[in-house]
Amino acid sequence: MPTDDRKSRGLRLRPAVVTDRYAVCALLAAERAGREDSPTAHAPPALADPAAHDWLYWDNPYGPPHNFVWEDDGRIVAHAGLYPGLGLVEGRVVRIGRIAHLVTARGYRGRGLYGSLARRQQEVLGRDLDLLIALPTPAAIAALEGAGVMRRDRAQRWFRPVGEDFADLRGVPRPLAATLTRVAFGPPPAPEGERVDALPDDLDDLARSTDVDGVLADRMWWRWRIVDHPVHDYDLYARRVGGRTTAMLAARPLSTMGATFLQVLHHQAVDAAAAEGILGAALADHPECIAATLLATDGSEPAEWARRAGMHRLPAILDDTSGHIALASAPGEGAVVPGRHWSVSLASHHDA
């Protein structure tokens, strides 16, 4: 039997503790490095930083994590992270858990360790959490589905050119590239908003007035996820009308492939016009970037916002971020089953 084999080899499944941070980070870093078949192959490198690990899990303001590990004679060989938060489902505040950093060391795969970790995490449903969310890679889907976490939506990467340097990346003369870009993407959205140094006081009101199912991005969430990030600094933008914050956006320039891109980590708004204006403000503030990118759920309202702002789906051959969104809820009368698309952003599903 598999269980007996694990015991005979000294394998033990247990809850993770804070002092596991260094061993877990080392495992995640090793499995990420050049291993495309790893469930964390495309995860951001910040996950290997113990400070980022503590921030995400052990210093999380929403409560302690539900992390589990397999160890072999004291050496951690598999890990599954699950950090708590709050979400909105049709205007109702629910307790959510984000499944993350699922990894099994090479040499221990194929023994069911990964699936057993996912099943153990399911035990918190209905007791500590109402809804589990994952953005699994293909390598992780089978184990999650075996544990009852089912594919539901799909996250997609969107992009649009920003500055003239986009022509240099494509090797097209600038006048011709400018014309082609305007035809393909349309004019950039008019900027409506400004960069701010501090979070607006009324972010809680904005979070609850946004008619989207997803993470409850209130002031506490913005403080934890954006302002207090231990590795990265972000540019903040706010749009205010009549003394009321109607849109909020966080972004950061990212250099890759010999160019600088503007990553839109998260944006929320009361309506499409506000979302378009705040995105325009961030684009106008970063002419040094050749293009802007963001993550949105296929069919969701934020995806429609991106489309209205002239953003297009990034071709799959260039996209290492898109993927299925998987959800699980406790069975029975208290089940939380979103009837609409579960909305995501880079900030709500990555530690970038």
GUKOL-467692 format. One record per residue (C-alpha): residue in three letters; x, y, z; chain. Coordinates in nm, 2 decimals, always signed. Layout:
+------+--------+--------+--------+------+
| code |     c1 |     c2 |     c3 | unit |
+------+--------+--------+--------+------+
|  ALA |      X |      Y |      Z |    A |
...
+------+--------+--------+--------+------+
END
This chain:
+------+--------+--------+--------+------+
| code |     c1 |     c2 |     c3 | unit |
+------+--------+--------+--------+------+
|  MET |  +0.00 |  +0.00 |  +0.00 |    A |
|  PRO |  +0.13 |  +0.35 |  -0.07 |    A |
|  THR |  +0.08 |  +0.46 |  +0.29 |    A |
|  ASP |  +0.29 |  +0.18 |  +0.42 |    A |
|  ASP |  +0.56 |  +0.25 |  +0.16 |    A |
|  ARG |  +0.57 |  +0.61 |  +0.28 |    A |
|  LYS |  +0.61 |  +0.51 |  +0.64 |    A |
|  SER |  +0.88 |  +0.26 |  +0.56 |    A |
|  ARG |  +1.08 |  +0.53 |  +0.38 |    A |
|  GLY |  +1.05 |  +0.78 |  +0.67 |    A |
|  LEU |  +0.80 |  +1.00 |  +0.50 |    A |
|  ARG |  +0.57 |  +1.21 |  +0.72 |    A |
|  LEU |  +0.30 |  +1.46 |  +0.63 |    A |
|  ARG |  +0.26 |  +1.74 |  +0.88 |    A |
|  PRO |  +0.15 |  +2.11 |  +0.91 |    A |
|  ALA |  +0.42 |  +2.35 |  +0.82 |    A |
|  VAL |  +0.57 |  +2.58 |  +1.08 |    A |
|  VAL |  +0.73 |  +2.92 |  +1.05 |    A |
|  THR |  +1.08 |  +2.77 |  +1.10 |    A |
|  ASP |  +1.04 |  +2.57 |  +0.78 |    A |
|  ARG |  +1.08 |  +2.89 |  +0.58 |    A |
|  TYR |  +1.44 |  +2.84 |  +0.47 |    A |
|  ALA |  +1.39 |  +2.47 |  +0.37 |    A |
|  VAL |  +1.07 |  +2.55 |  +0.18 |    A |
|  CYS |  +1.23 |  +2.85 |  +0.00 |    A |
|  ALA |  +1.52 |  +2.64 |  -0.10 |    A |
|  LEU |  +1.29 |  +2.37 |  -0.24 |    A |
|  LEU |  +1.09 |  +2.62 |  -0.44 |    A |
|  ALA |  +1.40 |  +2.78 |  -0.58 |    A |
|  ALA |  +1.55 |  +2.45 |  -0.68 |    A |
|  GLU |  +1.24 |  +2.33 |  -0.85 |    A |
|  ARG |  +1.19 |  +2.66 |  -1.04 |    A |
|  ALA |  +1.54 |  +2.67 |  -1.19 |    A |
|  GLY |  +1.50 |  +2.54 |  -1.54 |    A |
|  ARG |  +1.24 |  +2.29 |  -1.47 |    A |
|  GLU |  +0.94 |  +2.35 |  -1.70 |    A |
|  ASP |  +0.75 |  +2.04 |  -1.57 |    A |
|  SER |  +0.75 |  +2.17 |  -1.21 |    A |
|  PRO |  +0.42 |  +2.32 |  -1.08 |    A |
|  THR |  +0.62 |  +2.63 |  -0.98 |    A |
|  ALA |  +0.82 |  +2.66 |  -1.30 |    A |
|  HIS |  +0.67 |  +2.99 |  -1.39 |    A |
|  ALA |  +0.64 |  +3.13 |  -1.04 |    A |
|  PRO |  +0.81 |  +3.47 |  -0.97 |    A |
|  PRO |  +1.16 |  +3.44 |  -0.81 |    A |
|  ALA |  +1.04 |  +3.64 |  -0.51 |    A |
|  LEU |  +0.90 |  +3.32 |  -0.37 |    A |
|  ALA |  +1.25 |  +3.20 |  -0.29 |    A |
|  ASP |  +1.30 |  +3.50 |  -0.06 |    A |
|  PRO |  +1.24 |  +3.41 |  +0.31 |    A |
|  ALA |  +1.11 |  +3.77 |  +0.38 |    A |
|  ALA |  +0.86 |  +3.73 |  +0.10 |    A |
|  HIS |  +0.76 |  +3.39 |  +0.22 |    A |
|  ASP |  +0.69 |  +3.52 |  +0.57 |    A |
|  TRP |  +0.50 |  +3.82 |  +0.43 |    A |
|  LEU |  +0.27 |  +3.60 |  +0.22 |    A |
|  TYR |  +0.21 |  +3.33 |  +0.48 |    A |
|  TRP |  +0.32 |  +3.40 |  +0.84 |    A |
|  ASP |  +0.27 |  +3.78 |  +0.85 |    A |
|  ASN |  -0.06 |  +3.77 |  +0.66 |    A |
|  PRO |  -0.31 |  +4.00 |  +0.84 |    A |
|  TYR |  -0.60 |  +3.77 |  +0.75 |    A |
|  GLY |  -0.47 |  +3.49 |  +0.98 |    A |
|  PRO |  -0.23 |  +3.20 |  +0.99 |    A |
|  PRO |  -0.17 |  +2.99 |  +0.68 |    A |
|  HIS |  -0.28 |  +2.63 |  +0.62 |    A |
|  ASN |  +0.05 |  +2.51 |  +0.48 |    A |
|  PHE |  +0.15 |  +2.14 |  +0.48 |    A |
|  VAL |  +0.47 |  +1.96 |  +0.40 |    A |
|  TRP |  +0.60 |  +1.61 |  +0.34 |    A |
|  GLU |  +0.94 |  +1.54 |  +0.50 |    A |
|  ASP |  +1.17 |  +1.25 |  +0.46 |    A |
|  ASP |  +1.38 |  +1.19 |  +0.77 |    A |
|  GLY |  +1.36 |  +1.56 |  +0.85 |    A |
|  ARG |  +1.42 |  +1.69 |  +0.50 |    A |
|  ILE |  +1.12 |  +1.87 |  +0.34 |    A |
|  VAL |  +1.05 |  +1.71 |  +0.00 |    A |
|  ALA |  +0.70 |  +1.85 |  -0.08 |    A |
|  HIS |  +0.51 |  +2.16 |  +0.01 |    A |
|  ALA |  +0.16 |  +2.31 |  -0.04 |    A |
|  GLY |  +0.08 |  +2.66 |  +0.07 |    A |
|  LEU |  -0.26 |  +2.81 |  +0.15 |    A |
|  TYR |  -0.30 |  +3.16 |  +0.27 |    A |
|  PRO |  -0.63 |  +3.32 |  +0.38 |    A |
|  GLY |  -0.80 |  +3.63 |  +0.27 |    A |
|  LEU |  -1.14 |  +3.78 |  +0.21 |    A |
|  GLY |  -1.35 |  +3.78 |  -0.11 |    A |
|  LEU |  -1.67 |  +3.90 |  -0.26 |    A |
|  VAL |  -1.93 |  +3.67 |  -0.41 |    A |
|  GLU |  -2.23 |  +3.86 |  -0.54 |    A |
|  GLY |  -2.17 |  +4.13 |  -0.28 |    A |
|  ARG |  -2.13 |  +3.88 |  +0.01 |    A |
|  VAL |  -1.80 |  +3.88 |  +0.20 |    A |
|  VAL |  -1.66 |  +3.52 |  +0.22 |    A |
|  ARG |  -1.35 |  +3.37 |  +0.36 |    A |
|  ILE |  -1.12 |  +3.26 |  +0.08 |    A |
|  GLY |  -0.79 |  +3.06 |  +0.07 |    A |
|  ARG |  -0.54 |  +3.09 |  -0.21 |    A |
|  ILE |  -0.36 |  +2.76 |  -0.28 |    A |
|  ALA |  +0.00 |  +2.84 |  -0.38 |    A |
|  HIS |  +0.36 |  +2.71 |  -0.41 |    A |
|  LEU |  +0.27 |  +2.34 |  -0.46 |    A |
|  VAL |  +0.59 |  +2.16 |  -0.53 |    A |
|  THR |  +0.74 |  +1.81 |  -0.50 |    A |
|  ALA |  +1.11 |  +1.75 |  -0.52 |    A |
|  ARG |  +1.23 |  +1.55 |  -0.82 |    A |
|  GLY |  +1.28 |  +1.20 |  -0.71 |    A |
|  TYR |  +0.97 |  +1.20 |  -0.50 |    A |
|  ARG |  +0.71 |  +1.25 |  -0.77 |    A |
|  GLY |  +0.47 |  +0.99 |  -0.87 |    A |
|  ARG |  +0.40 |  +0.87 |  -0.51 |    A |
|  GLY |  +0.09 |  +1.07 |  -0.45 |    A |
|  LEU |  +0.25 |  +1.32 |  -0.22 |    A |
|  TYR |  +0.11 |  +1.62 |  -0.41 |    A |
|  GLY |  -0.25 |  +1.49 |  -0.41 |    A |
|  SER |  -0.24 |  +1.41 |  -0.04 |    A |
|  LEU |  -0.13 |  +1.76 |  +0.04 |    A |
|  ALA |  -0.42 |  +1.90 |  -0.16 |    A |
|  ARG |  -0.67 |  +1.67 |  +0.01 |    A |
|  ARG |  -0.54 |  +1.77 |  +0.35 |    A |
|  GLN |  -0.60 |  +2.14 |  +0.26 |    A |
|  GLN |  -0.96 |  +2.06 |  +0.17 |    A |
|  GLU |  -1.03 |  +1.98 |  +0.53 |    A |
|  VAL |  -1.04 |  +2.36 |  +0.61 |    A |
|  LEU |  -1.34 |  +2.41 |  +0.39 |    A |
|  GLY |  -1.65 |  +2.50 |  +0.58 |    A |
|  ARG |  -1.45 |  +2.53 |  +0.90 |    A |
|  ASP |  -1.19 |  +2.80 |  +0.85 |    A |
|  LEU |  -1.26 |  +2.90 |  +0.48 |    A |
|  ASP |  -1.56 |  +2.91 |  +0.25 |    A |
|  LEU |  -1.38 |  +2.89 |  -0.09 |    A |
|  LEU |  -1.04 |  +2.76 |  -0.21 |    A |
|  ILE |  -0.88 |  +2.92 |  -0.52 |    A |
|  ALA |  -0.59 |  +2.80 |  -0.73 |    A |
|  LEU |  -0.42 |  +2.91 |  -1.05 |    A |
|  PRO |  -0.26 |  +2.57 |  -1.14 |    A |
|  THR |  -0.01 |  +2.49 |  -1.40 |    A |
|  PRO |  -0.08 |  +2.19 |  -1.62 |    A |
|  ALA |  +0.15 |  +1.98 |  -1.39 |    A |
|  ALA |  -0.08 |  +2.06 |  -1.10 |    A |
|  ILE |  -0.42 |  +2.02 |  -1.24 |    A |
|  ALA |  -0.46 |  +1.64 |  -1.21 |    A |
|  ALA |  -0.37 |  +1.64 |  -0.84 |    A |
|  LEU |  -0.60 |  +1.93 |  -0.76 |    A |
|  GLU |  -0.89 |  +1.78 |  -0.95 |    A |
|  GLY |  -0.84 |  +1.45 |  -0.76 |    A |
|  ALA |  -0.88 |  +1.65 |  -0.44 |    A |
|  GLY |  -1.20 |  +1.81 |  -0.56 |    A |
|  VAL |  -1.06 |  +2.15 |  -0.67 |    A |
|  MET |  -1.22 |  +2.19 |  -1.01 |    A |
|  ARG |  -1.13 |  +2.41 |  -1.31 |    A |
|  ARG |  -1.38 |  +2.69 |  -1.35 |    A |
|  ASP |  -1.24 |  +2.99 |  -1.53 |    A |
|  ARG |  -0.93 |  +3.09 |  -1.73 |    A |
|  ALA |  -0.69 |  +3.38 |  -1.65 |    A |
|  GLN |  -0.55 |  +3.56 |  -1.96 |    A |
|  ARG |  -0.26 |  +3.80 |  -2.01 |    A |
|  TRP |  -0.35 |  +4.12 |  -2.19 |    A |
|  PHE |  -0.12 |  +4.39 |  -2.34 |    A |
|  ARG |  -0.10 |  +4.70 |  -2.55 |    A |
|  PRO |  +0.19 |  +4.92 |  -2.67 |    A |
|  VAL |  +0.28 |  +5.23 |  -2.47 |    A |
|  GLY |  +0.57 |  +5.43 |  -2.61 |    A |
|  GLU |  +0.75 |  +5.47 |  -2.94 |    A |
|  ASP |  +1.02 |  +5.22 |  -2.84 |    A |
|  PHE |  +0.77 |  +4.94 |  -2.92 |    A |
|  ALA |  +0.87 |  +5.00 |  -3.28 |    A |
|  ASP |  +1.23 |  +4.92 |  -3.20 |    A |
|  LEU |  +1.14 |  +4.59 |  -3.04 |    A |
|  ARG |  +0.94 |  +4.48 |  -3.35 |    A |
|  GLY |  +1.21 |  +4.61 |  -3.60 |    A |
|  VAL |  +0.95 |  +4.83 |  -3.78 |    A |
|  PRO |  +1.02 |  +5.19 |  -3.88 |    A |
|  ARG |  +0.87 |  +5.42 |  -3.62 |    A |
|  PRO |  +0.63 |  +5.61 |  -3.85 |    A |
|  LEU |  +0.49 |  +5.29 |  -3.99 |    A |
|  ALA |  +0.48 |  +5.12 |  -3.64 |    A |
|  ALA |  +0.29 |  +5.42 |  -3.50 |    A |
|  THR |  +0.03 |  +5.39 |  -3.77 |    A |
|  LEU |  +0.00 |  +5.01 |  -3.73 |    A |
|  THR |  -0.03 |  +5.04 |  -3.36 |    A |
|  ARG |  -0.31 |  +5.30 |  -3.38 |    A |
|  VAL |  -0.50 |  +5.08 |  -3.62 |    A |
|  ALA |  -0.46 |  +4.76 |  -3.42 |    A |
|  PHE |  -0.50 |  +4.90 |  -3.07 |    A |
|  GLY |  -0.67 |  +5.23 |  -3.11 |    A |
|  PRO |  -0.57 |  +5.55 |  -2.94 |    A |
|  PRO |  -0.45 |  +5.51 |  -2.58 |    A |
|  PRO |  -0.72 |  +5.57 |  -2.32 |    A |
|  ALA |  -0.74 |  +5.93 |  -2.20 |    A |
|  PRO |  -0.57 |  +5.97 |  -1.86 |    A |
|  GLU |  -0.81 |  +6.04 |  -1.57 |    A |
|  GLY |  -0.63 |  +6.01 |  -1.24 |    A |
|  GLU |  -0.29 |  +6.08 |  -1.09 |    A |
|  ARG |  -0.01 |  +5.91 |  -0.91 |    A |
|  VAL |  -0.05 |  +5.92 |  -0.53 |    A |
|  ASP |  +0.18 |  +5.86 |  -0.24 |    A |
|  ALA |  -0.07 |  +5.71 |  +0.00 |    A |
|  LEU |  -0.37 |  +5.50 |  +0.00 |    A |
|  PRO |  -0.71 |  +5.69 |  -0.01 |    A |
|  ASP |  -0.91 |  +5.67 |  +0.30 |    A |
|  ASP |  -1.22 |  +5.55 |  +0.12 |    A |
|  LEU |  -1.08 |  +5.23 |  -0.04 |    A |
|  ASP |  -1.32 |  +5.02 |  +0.17 |    A |
|  ASP |  -1.61 |  +5.19 |  +0.00 |    A |
|  LEU |  -1.45 |  +5.14 |  -0.35 |    A |
|  ALA |  -1.39 |  +4.77 |  -0.28 |    A |
|  ARG |  -1.75 |  +4.71 |  -0.19 |    A |
|  SER |  -1.89 |  +4.92 |  -0.48 |    A |
|  THR |  -1.70 |  +4.72 |  -0.74 |    A |
|  ASP |  -1.95 |  +4.47 |  -0.89 |    A |
|  VAL |  -1.69 |  +4.19 |  -0.94 |    A |
|  ASP |  -1.66 |  +3.85 |  -0.78 |    A |
|  GLY |  -1.30 |  +3.81 |  -0.65 |    A |
|  VAL |  -1.06 |  +3.92 |  -0.38 |    A |
|  LEU |  -1.20 |  +4.19 |  -0.15 |    A |
|  ALA |  -0.94 |  +4.46 |  -0.23 |    A |
|  ASP |  -1.01 |  +4.70 |  +0.05 |    A |
|  ARG |  -0.77 |  +4.92 |  +0.23 |    A |
|  MET |  -0.62 |  +4.64 |  +0.44 |    A |
|  TRP |  -0.56 |  +4.43 |  +0.13 |    A |
|  TRP |  -0.39 |  +4.72 |  -0.05 |    A |
|  ARG |  -0.18 |  +4.79 |  +0.26 |    A |
|  TRP |  -0.06 |  +4.43 |  +0.29 |    A |
|  ARG |  -0.04 |  +4.32 |  -0.07 |    A |
|  ILE |  +0.09 |  +4.64 |  -0.23 |    A |
|  VAL |  +0.23 |  +4.89 |  +0.01 |    A |
|  ASP |  +0.40 |  +4.64 |  +0.25 |    A |
|  HIS |  +0.55 |  +4.41 |  -0.01 |    A |
|  PRO |  +0.90 |  +4.32 |  +0.11 |    A |
|  VAL |  +1.06 |  +4.29 |  -0.23 |    A |
|  HIS |  +0.90 |  +4.53 |  -0.47 |    A |
|  ASP |  +0.78 |  +4.89 |  -0.48 |    A |
|  TYR |  +0.47 |  +4.99 |  -0.68 |    A |
|  ASP |  +0.34 |  +5.31 |  -0.83 |    A |
|  LEU |  -0.01 |  +5.39 |  -0.71 |    A |
|  TYR |  -0.28 |  +5.58 |  -0.91 |    A |
|  ALA |  -0.61 |  +5.70 |  -0.79 |    A |
|  ARG |  -0.91 |  +5.86 |  -0.98 |    A |
|  ARG |  -1.13 |  +6.08 |  -0.77 |    A |
|  VAL |  -1.46 |  +6.24 |  -0.87 |    A |
|  GLY |  -1.65 |  +6.47 |  -0.64 |    A |
|  GLY |  -1.43 |  +6.38 |  -0.34 |    A |
|  ARG |  -1.49 |  +6.01 |  -0.40 |    A |
|  THR |  -1.23 |  +5.75 |  -0.52 |    A |
|  THR |  -1.38 |  +5.59 |  -0.83 |    A |
|  ALA |  -1.07 |  +5.38 |  -0.94 |    A |
|  MET |  -0.74 |  +5.26 |  -0.80 |    A |
|  LEU |  -0.44 |  +5.10 |  -0.98 |    A |
|  ALA |  -0.10 |  +4.96 |  -0.88 |    A |
|  ALA |  +0.18 |  +4.91 |  -1.14 |    A |
|  ARG |  +0.55 |  +4.86 |  -1.17 |    A |
|  PRO |  +0.79 |  +4.87 |  -1.46 |    A |
|  LEU |  +0.96 |  +4.54 |  -1.53 |    A |
|  SER |  +1.27 |  +4.49 |  -1.75 |    A |
|  THR |  +1.27 |  +4.17 |  -1.95 |    A |
|  MET |  +1.37 |  +4.05 |  -2.30 |    A |
|  GLY |  +1.58 |  +4.37 |  -2.34 |    A |
|  ALA |  +1.29 |  +4.61 |  -2.29 |    A |
|  THR |  +1.08 |  +4.76 |  -2.01 |    A |
|  PHE |  +0.71 |  +4.67 |  -1.97 |    A |
|  LEU |  +0.45 |  +4.82 |  -1.74 |    A |
|  GLN |  +0.30 |  +4.55 |  -1.52 |    A |
|  VAL |  -0.05 |  +4.64 |  -1.40 |    A |
|  LEU |  -0.07 |  +4.45 |  -1.07 |    A |
|  HIS |  -0.43 |  +4.54 |  -0.98 |    A |
|  HIS |  -0.69 |  +4.79 |  -1.08 |    A |
|  GLN |  -1.05 |  +4.83 |  -0.96 |    A |
|  ALA |  -1.32 |  +5.08 |  -1.05 |    A |
|  VAL |  -1.68 |  +5.16 |  -1.01 |    A |
|  ASP |  -1.74 |  +5.13 |  -1.38 |    A |
|  ALA |  -1.57 |  +5.08 |  -1.72 |    A |
|  ALA |  -1.52 |  +5.45 |  -1.78 |    A |
|  ALA |  -1.33 |  +5.49 |  -1.44 |    A |
|  ALA |  -1.13 |  +5.18 |  -1.52 |    A |
|  GLU |  -1.03 |  +5.31 |  -1.86 |    A |
|  GLY |  -0.93 |  +5.65 |  -1.72 |    A |
|  ILE |  -0.71 |  +5.51 |  -1.44 |    A |
|  LEU |  -0.53 |  +5.28 |  -1.69 |    A |
|  GLY |  -0.48 |  +5.58 |  -1.91 |    A |
|  ALA |  -0.32 |  +5.77 |  -1.63 |    A |
|  ALA |  -0.07 |  +5.48 |  -1.56 |    A |
|  LEU |  +0.02 |  +5.45 |  -1.93 |    A |
|  ALA |  +0.07 |  +5.82 |  -1.97 |    A |
|  ASP |  +0.30 |  +5.82 |  -1.67 |    A |
|  HIS |  +0.53 |  +5.56 |  -1.81 |    A |
|  PRO |  +0.63 |  +5.65 |  -2.17 |    A |
|  GLU |  +0.96 |  +5.46 |  -2.12 |    A |
|  CYS |  +0.77 |  +5.13 |  -2.12 |    A |
|  ILE |  +0.72 |  +4.97 |  -2.46 |    A |
|  ALA |  +0.39 |  +4.80 |  -2.36 |    A |
|  ALA |  +0.16 |  +4.74 |  -2.06 |    A |
|  THR |  +0.04 |  +4.40 |  -1.95 |    A |
|  LEU |  -0.22 |  +4.28 |  -1.70 |    A |
|  LEU |  -0.40 |  +3.96 |  -1.60 |    A |
|  ALA |  -0.78 |  +3.92 |  -1.62 |    A |
|  THR |  -1.03 |  +3.64 |  -1.63 |    A |
|  ASP |  -1.17 |  +3.55 |  -1.97 |    A |
|  GLY |  -1.53 |  +3.68 |  -1.99 |    A |
|  SER |  -1.50 |  +3.89 |  -1.67 |    A |
|  GLU |  -1.57 |  +4.27 |  -1.64 |    A |
|  PRO |  -1.20 |  +4.35 |  -1.59 |    A |
|  ALA |  -1.12 |  +4.17 |  -1.92 |    A |
|  GLU |  -1.38 |  +4.39 |  -2.08 |    A |
|  TRP |  -1.22 |  +4.69 |  -1.93 |    A |
|  ALA |  -0.89 |  +4.58 |  -2.08 |    A |
|  ARG |  -1.05 |  +4.54 |  -2.42 |    A |
|  ARG |  -1.21 |  +4.88 |  -2.41 |    A |
|  ALA |  -0.87 |  +5.03 |  -2.33 |    A |
|  GLY |  -0.73 |  +4.88 |  -2.66 |    A |
|  MET |  -0.56 |  +4.59 |  -2.49 |    A |
|  HIS |  -0.53 |  +4.26 |  -2.68 |    A |
|  ARG |  -0.47 |  +3.90 |  -2.56 |    A |
|  LEU |  -0.10 |  +3.82 |  -2.55 |    A |
|  PRO |  -0.02 |  +3.54 |  -2.80 |    A |
|  ALA |  -0.01 |  +3.21 |  -2.62 |    A |
|  ILE |  +0.35 |  +3.14 |  -2.74 |    A |
|  LEU |  +0.47 |  +3.45 |  -2.54 |    A |
|  ASP |  +0.24 |  +3.39 |  -2.24 |    A |
|  ASP |  +0.37 |  +3.20 |  -1.94 |    A |
|  THR |  +0.11 |  +3.34 |  -1.69 |    A |
|  SER |  -0.23 |  +3.25 |  -1.83 |    A |
|  GLY |  -0.40 |  +2.94 |  -1.71 |    A |
|  HIS |  -0.70 |  +2.78 |  -1.55 |    A |
|  ILE |  -0.86 |  +2.91 |  -1.23 |    A |
|  ALA |  -0.97 |  +2.63 |  -1.00 |    A |
|  LEU |  -1.23 |  +2.66 |  -0.72 |    A |
|  ALA |  -1.35 |  +2.44 |  -0.44 |    A |
|  SER |  -1.62 |  +2.50 |  -0.18 |    A |
|  ALA |  -1.75 |  +2.30 |  +0.11 |    A |
|  PRO |  -2.04 |  +2.07 |  +0.00 |    A |
|  GLY |  -2.38 |  +2.12 |  +0.15 |    A |
|  GLU |  -2.61 |  +2.41 |  +0.23 |    A |
|  GLY |  -2.33 |  +2.65 |  +0.32 |    A |
|  ALA |  -2.15 |  +2.60 |  -0.01 |    A |
|  VAL |  -2.02 |  +2.92 |  -0.18 |    A |
|  VAL |  -2.04 |  +2.88 |  -0.55 |    A |
|  PRO |  -1.98 |  +3.20 |  -0.75 |    A |
|  GLY |  -2.23 |  +3.23 |  -1.03 |    A |
|  ARG |  -2.01 |  +3.47 |  -1.22 |    A |
|  HIS |  -1.65 |  +3.46 |  -1.34 |    A |
|  TRP |  -1.40 |  +3.47 |  -1.06 |    A |
|  SER |  -1.19 |  +3.78 |  -1.13 |    A |
|  VAL |  -0.81 |  +3.77 |  -1.09 |    A |
|  SER |  -0.52 |  +4.01 |  -1.13 |    A |
|  LEU |  -0.14 |  +3.97 |  -1.11 |    A |
|  ALA |  -0.16 |  +4.09 |  -0.75 |    A |
|  SER |  -0.43 |  +3.86 |  -0.64 |    A |
|  HIS |  -0.27 |  +3.54 |  -0.78 |    A |
|  HIS |  +0.11 |  +3.60 |  -0.78 |    A |
|  ASP |  +0.37 |  +3.73 |  -0.54 |    A |
|  ALA |  +0.53 |  +3.94 |  -0.81 |    A |
+------+--------+--------+--------+------+
END
